[in-house]
Amino acid sequence: MIEEMMKVFPFILEELGMIALMEVVFLLLRVKGRGASTKKRSET
């Protein structure tokens, strides 16, 4: 059973890594969008 877990572990890590990467990118895009909107507001 432990051997099976070790075989599947890398795949689980990869899946979690991809999800984490997508979430980080999504958050960065949201922060960038907020920054751009706040800059436009301060200029006017």
mmCIF file as gemmi writes it, N, C-alpha and C atoms, coordinates in Angstrom:
data_model
loop_
_atom_site.group_PDB
_atom_site.id
_atom_site.type_symbol
_atom_site.label_atom_id
_atom_site.label_alt_id
_atom_site.label_comp_id
_atom_site.label_asym_id
_atom_site.label_entity_id
_atom_site.label_seq_id
_atom_site.pdbx_PDB_ins_code
_atom_site.Cartn_x
_atom_site.Cartn_y
_atom_site.Cartn_z
_atom_site.occupancy
_atom_site.B_iso_or_equiv
_atom_site.pdbx_formal_charge
_atom_site.auth_seq_id
_atom_site.auth_asym_id
_atom_site.pdbx_PDB_model_num
ATOM 1 N N . MET Axp A 1 ? 0.848 -1.204 0 1 0 ? 1 A 1
ATOM 2 C CA . MET Axp A 1 ? 0 0 0 1 0 ? 1 A 1
ATOM 3 C C . MET Axp A 1 ? 0.883 1.255 0 1 0 ? 1 A 1
ATOM 4 N N . ILE Axp A 2 ? 1.953 1.248 0.801 1 0 ? 2 A 1
ATOM 5 C CA . ILE Axp A 2 ? 2.84 2.416 0.845 1 0 ? 2 A 1
ATOM 6 C C . ILE Axp A 2 ? 3.501 2.611 -0.509 1 0 ? 2 A 1
ATOM 7 N N . GLU Axp A 3 ? 3.886 1.515 -1.155 1 0 ? 3 A 1
ATOM 8 C CA . GLU Axp A 3 ? 4.533 1.617 -2.467 1 0 ? 3 A 1
ATOM 9 C C . GLU Axp A 3 ? 3.581 2.26 -3.472 1 0 ? 3 A 1
ATOM 10 N N . GLU Axp A 4 ? 2.305 1.882 -3.412 1 0 ? 4 A 1
ATOM 11 C CA . GLU Axp A 4 ? 1.314 2.47 -4.321 1 0 ? 4 A 1
ATOM 12 C C . GLU Axp A 4 ? 1.19 3.971 -4.058 1 0 ? 4 A 1
ATOM 13 N N . MET Axp A 5 ? 1.205 4.35 -2.789 1 0 ? 5 A 1
ATOM 14 C CA . MET Axp A 5 ? 1.103 5.772 -2.437 1 0 ? 5 A 1
ATOM 15 C C . MET Axp A 5 ? 2.284 6.538 -3.021 1 0 ? 5 A 1
ATOM 16 N N . MET Axp A 6 ? 3.484 5.958 -2.918 1 0 ? 6 A 1
ATOM 17 C CA . MET Axp A 6 ? 4.682 6.618 -3.44 1 0 ? 6 A 1
ATOM 18 C C . MET Axp A 6 ? 4.593 6.769 -4.954 1 0 ? 6 A 1
ATOM 19 N N . LYS Axp A 7 ? 3.957 5.803 -5.625 1 0 ? 7 A 1
ATOM 20 C CA . LYS Axp A 7 ? 3.819 5.89 -7.092 1 0 ? 7 A 1
ATOM 21 C C . LYS Axp A 7 ? 2.856 7.01 -7.472 1 0 ? 7 A 1
ATOM 22 N N . VAL Axp A 8 ? 1.798 7.173 -6.704 1 0 ? 8 A 1
ATOM 23 C CA . VAL Axp A 8 ? 0.774 8.178 -7.016 1 0 ? 8 A 1
ATOM 24 C C . VAL Axp A 8 ? 1.165 9.568 -6.517 1 0 ? 8 A 1
ATOM 25 N N . PHE Axp A 9 ? 2.008 9.622 -5.485 1 0 ? 9 A 1
ATOM 26 C CA . PHE Axp A 9 ? 2.367 10.897 -4.864 1 0 ? 9 A 1
ATOM 27 C C . PHE Axp A 9 ? 2.836 11.962 -5.854 1 0 ? 9 A 1
ATOM 28 N N . PRO Axp A 10 ? 3.785 11.651 -6.752 1 0 ? 10 A 1
ATOM 29 C CA . PRO Axp A 10 ? 4.256 12.671 -7.703 1 0 ? 10 A 1
ATOM 30 C C . PRO Axp A 10 ? 3.131 13.254 -8.546 1 0 ? 10 A 1
ATOM 31 N N . PHE Axp A 11 ? 2.176 12.406 -8.949 1 0 ? 11 A 1
ATOM 32 C CA . PHE Axp A 11 ? 1.066 12.894 -9.775 1 0 ? 11 A 1
ATOM 33 C C . PHE Axp A 11 ? 0.197 13.857 -8.967 1 0 ? 11 A 1
ATOM 34 N N . ILE Axp A 12 ? -0.037 13.518 -7.692 1 0 ? 12 A 1
ATOM 35 C CA . ILE Axp A 12 ? -0.842 14.393 -6.832 1 0 ? 12 A 1
ATOM 36 C C . ILE Axp A 12 ? -0.132 15.731 -6.654 1 0 ? 12 A 1
ATOM 37 N N . LEU Axp A 13 ? 1.187 15.666 -6.42 1 0 ? 13 A 1
ATOM 38 C CA . LEU Axp A 13 ? 1.966 16.905 -6.253 1 0 ? 13 A 1
ATOM 39 C C . LEU Axp A 13 ? 1.868 17.755 -7.506 1 0 ? 13 A 1
ATOM 40 N N . GLU Axp A 14 ? 1.959 17.114 -8.663 1 0 ? 14 A 1
ATOM 41 C CA . GLU Axp A 14 ? 1.904 17.855 -9.928 1 0 ? 14 A 1
ATOM 42 C C . GLU Axp A 14 ? 0.549 18.542 -10.075 1 0 ? 14 A 1
ATOM 43 N N . GLU Axp A 15 ? -0.522 17.803 -9.755 1 0 ? 15 A 1
ATOM 44 C CA . GLU Axp A 15 ? -1.867 18.381 -9.86 1 0 ? 15 A 1
ATOM 45 C C . GLU Axp A 15 ? -2.002 19.574 -8.915 1 0 ? 15 A 1
ATOM 46 N N . LEU Axp A 16 ? -1.573 19.388 -7.661 1 0 ? 16 A 1
ATOM 47 C CA . LEU Axp A 16 ? -1.669 20.48 -6.684 1 0 ? 16 A 1
ATOM 48 C C . LEU Axp A 16 ? -0.818 21.656 -7.131 1 0 ? 16 A 1
ATOM 49 N N . GLY Axp A 17 ? 0.351 21.373 -7.686 1 0 ? 17 A 1
ATOM 50 C CA . GLY Axp A 17 ? 1.244 22.436 -8.145 1 0 ? 17 A 1
ATOM 51 C C . GLY Axp A 17 ? 0.6 23.251 -9.253 1 0 ? 17 A 1
ATOM 52 N N . MET Axp A 18 ? -0.033 22.565 -10.205 1 0 ? 18 A 1
ATOM 53 C CA . MET Axp A 18 ? -0.681 23.272 -11.317 1 0 ? 18 A 1
ATOM 54 C C . MET Axp A 18 ? -1.819 24.148 -10.798 1 0 ? 18 A 1
ATOM 55 N N . ILE Axp A 19 ? -2.612 23.598 -9.876 1 0 ? 19 A 1
ATOM 56 C CA . ILE Axp A 19 ? -3.733 24.363 -9.315 1 0 ? 19 A 1
ATOM 57 C C . ILE Axp A 19 ? -3.199 25.587 -8.569 1 0 ? 19 A 1
ATOM 58 N N . ALA Axp A 20 ? -2.133 25.384 -7.782 1 0 ? 20 A 1
ATOM 59 C CA . ALA Axp A 20 ? -1.549 26.494 -7.019 1 0 ? 20 A 1
ATOM 60 C C . ALA Axp A 20 ? -1.021 27.561 -7.97 1 0 ? 20 A 1
ATOM 61 N N . LEU Axp A 21 ? -0.354 27.129 -9.045 1 0 ? 21 A 1
ATOM 62 C CA . LEU Axp A 21 ? 0.195 28.086 -10.017 1 0 ? 21 A 1
ATOM 63 C C . LEU Axp A 21 ? -0.926 28.913 -10.628 1 0 ? 21 A 1
ATOM 64 N N . MET Axp A 22 ? -2.013 28.24 -11.013 1 0 ? 22 A 1
ATOM 65 C CA . MET Axp A 22 ? -3.135 28.949 -11.642 1 0 ? 22 A 1
ATOM 66 C C . MET Axp A 22 ? -3.739 29.956 -10.663 1 0 ? 22 A 1
ATOM 67 N N . GLU Axp A 23 ? -3.856 29.552 -9.388 1 0 ? 23 A 1
ATOM 68 C CA . GLU Axp A 23 ? -4.426 30.462 -8.391 1 0 ? 23 A 1
ATOM 69 C C . GLU Axp A 23 ? -3.527 31.675 -8.2 1 0 ? 23 A 1
ATOM 70 N N . VAL Axp A 24 ? -2.209 31.437 -8.153 1 0 ? 24 A 1
ATOM 71 C CA . VAL Axp A 24 ? -1.262 32.549 -7.967 1 0 ? 24 A 1
ATOM 72 C C . VAL Axp A 24 ? -1.347 33.51 -9.149 1 0 ? 24 A 1
ATOM 73 N N . VAL Axp A 25 ? -1.381 32.954 -10.362 1 0 ? 25 A 1
ATOM 74 C CA . VAL Axp A 25 ? -1.46 33.806 -11.56 1 0 ? 25 A 1
ATOM 75 C C . VAL Axp A 25 ? -2.762 34.601 -11.537 1 0 ? 25 A 1
ATOM 76 N N . PHE Axp A 26 ? -3.855 33.928 -11.153 1 0 ? 26 A 1
ATOM 77 C CA . PHE Axp A 26 ? -5.152 34.597 -11.106 1 0 ? 26 A 1
ATOM 78 C C . PHE Axp A 26 ? -5.125 35.759 -10.113 1 0 ? 26 A 1
ATOM 79 N N . LEU Axp A 27 ? -4.526 35.505 -8.932 1 0 ? 27 A 1
ATOM 80 C CA . LEU Axp A 27 ? -4.437 36.559 -7.92 1 0 ? 27 A 1
ATOM 81 C C . LEU Axp A 27 ? -3.589 37.717 -8.43 1 0 ? 27 A 1
ATOM 82 N N . LEU Axp A 28 ? -2.464 37.395 -9.082 1 0 ? 28 A 1
ATOM 83 C CA . LEU Axp A 28 ? -1.586 38.45 -9.608 1 0 ? 28 A 1
ATOM 84 C C . LEU Axp A 28 ? -2.341 39.3 -10.623 1 0 ? 28 A 1
ATOM 85 N N . LEU Axp A 29 ? -3.11 38.649 -11.498 1 0 ? 29 A 1
ATOM 86 C CA . LEU Axp A 29 ? -3.859 39.392 -12.516 1 0 ? 29 A 1
ATOM 87 C C . LEU Axp A 29 ? -4.89 40.299 -11.849 1 0 ? 29 A 1
ATOM 88 N N . ARG Axp A 30 ? -5.543 39.8 -10.799 1 0 ? 30 A 1
ATOM 89 C CA . ARG Axp A 30 ? -6.549 40.61 -10.101 1 0 ? 30 A 1
ATOM 90 C C . ARG Axp A 30 ? -5.891 41.82 -9.46 1 0 ? 30 A 1
ATOM 91 N N . VAL Axp A 31 ? -4.731 41.598 -8.827 1 0 ? 31 A 1
ATOM 92 C CA . VAL Axp A 31 ? -4.026 42.706 -8.167 1 0 ? 31 A 1
ATOM 93 C C . VAL Axp A 31 ? -3.588 43.728 -9.208 1 0 ? 31 A 1
ATOM 94 N N . LYS Axp A 32 ? -3.083 43.252 -10.348 1 0 ? 32 A 1
ATOM 95 C CA . LYS Axp A 32 ? -2.654 44.163 -11.414 1 0 ? 32 A 1
ATOM 96 C C . LYS Axp A 32 ? -3.85 44.97 -11.908 1 0 ? 32 A 1
ATOM 97 N N . GLY Axp A 33 ? -4.994 44.308 -12.079 1 0 ? 33 A 1
ATOM 98 C CA . GLY Axp A 33 ? -6.191 44.994 -12.548 1 0 ? 33 A 1
ATOM 99 C C . GLY Axp A 33 ? -6.611 46.072 -11.562 1 0 ? 33 A 1
ATOM 100 N N . ARG Axp A 34 ? -6.55 45.756 -10.272 1 0 ? 34 A 1
ATOM 101 C CA . ARG Axp A 34 ? -6.926 46.745 -9.252 1 0 ? 34 A 1
ATOM 102 C C . ARG Axp A 34 ? -5.955 47.913 -9.299 1 0 ? 34 A 1
ATOM 103 N N . GLY Axp A 35 ? -4.651 47.612 -9.424 1 0 ? 35 A 1
ATOM 104 C CA . GLY Axp A 35 ? -3.64 48.669 -9.464 1 0 ? 35 A 1
ATOM 105 C C . GLY Axp A 35 ? -3.889 49.603 -10.631 1 0 ? 35 A 1
ATOM 106 N N . ALA Axp A 36 ? -4.214 49.05 -11.796 1 0 ? 36 A 1
ATOM 107 C CA . ALA Axp A 36 ? -4.446 49.874 -12.983 1 0 ? 36 A 1
ATOM 108 C C . ALA Axp A 36 ? -5.685 50.745 -12.768 1 0 ? 36 A 1
ATOM 109 N N . SER Axp A 37 ? -6.747 50.167 -12.207 1 0 ? 37 A 1
ATOM 110 C CA . SER Axp A 37 ? -7.977 50.933 -12.012 1 0 ? 37 A 1
ATOM 111 C C . SER Axp A 37 ? -7.755 52.042 -10.986 1 0 ? 37 A 1
ATOM 112 N N . THR Axp A 38 ? -6.986 51.766 -9.935 1 0 ? 38 A 1
ATOM 113 C CA . THR Axp A 38 ? -6.753 52.795 -8.914 1 0 ? 38 A 1
ATOM 114 C C . THR Axp A 38 ? -5.896 53.91 -9.492 1 0 ? 38 A 1
ATOM 115 N N . LYS Axp A 39 ? -4.945 53.572 -10.34 1 0 ? 39 A 1
ATOM 116 C CA . LYS Axp A 39 ? -4.1 54.6 -10.961 1 0 ? 39 A 1
ATOM 117 C C . LYS Axp A 39 ? -4.958 55.525 -11.822 1 0 ? 39 A 1
ATOM 118 N N . LYS Axp A 40 ? -5.867 54.942 -12.596 1 0 ? 40 A 1
ATOM 119 C CA . LYS Axp A 40 ? -6.734 55.757 -13.454 1 0 ? 40 A 1
ATOM 120 C C . LYS Axp A 40 ? -7.6 56.677 -12.588 1 0 ? 40 A 1
ATOM 121 N N . ARG Axp A 41 ? -8.092 56.175 -11.483 1 0 ? 41 A 1
ATOM 122 C CA . ARG Axp A 41 ? -8.952 56.979 -10.613 1 0 ? 41 A 1
ATOM 123 C C . ARG Axp A 41 ? -8.163 58.144 -10.026 1 0 ? 41 A 1
ATOM 124 N N . SER Axp A 42 ? -6.932 57.897 -9.594 1 0 ? 42 A 1
ATOM 125 C CA . SER Axp A 42 ? -6.131 58.957 -8.97 1 0 ? 42 A 1
ATOM 126 C C . SER Axp A 42 ? -5.757 60.027 -9.997 1 0 ? 42 A 1
ATOM 127 N N . GLU Axp A 43 ? -5.589 59.645 -11.25 1 0 ? 43 A 1
ATOM 128 C CA . GLU Axp A 43 ? -5.205 60.611 -12.288 1 0 ? 43 A 1
ATOM 129 C C . GLU Axp A 43 ? -6.339 61.59 -12.562 1 0 ? 43 A 1
ATOM 130 N N . THR Axp A 44 ? -7.578 61.099 -12.575 1 0 ? 44 A 1
ATOM 131 C CA . THR Axp A 44 ? -8.699 61.982 -12.901 1 0 ? 44 A 1
ATOM 132 C C . THR Axp A 44 ? -9.044 62.884 -11.721 1 0 ? 44 A 1
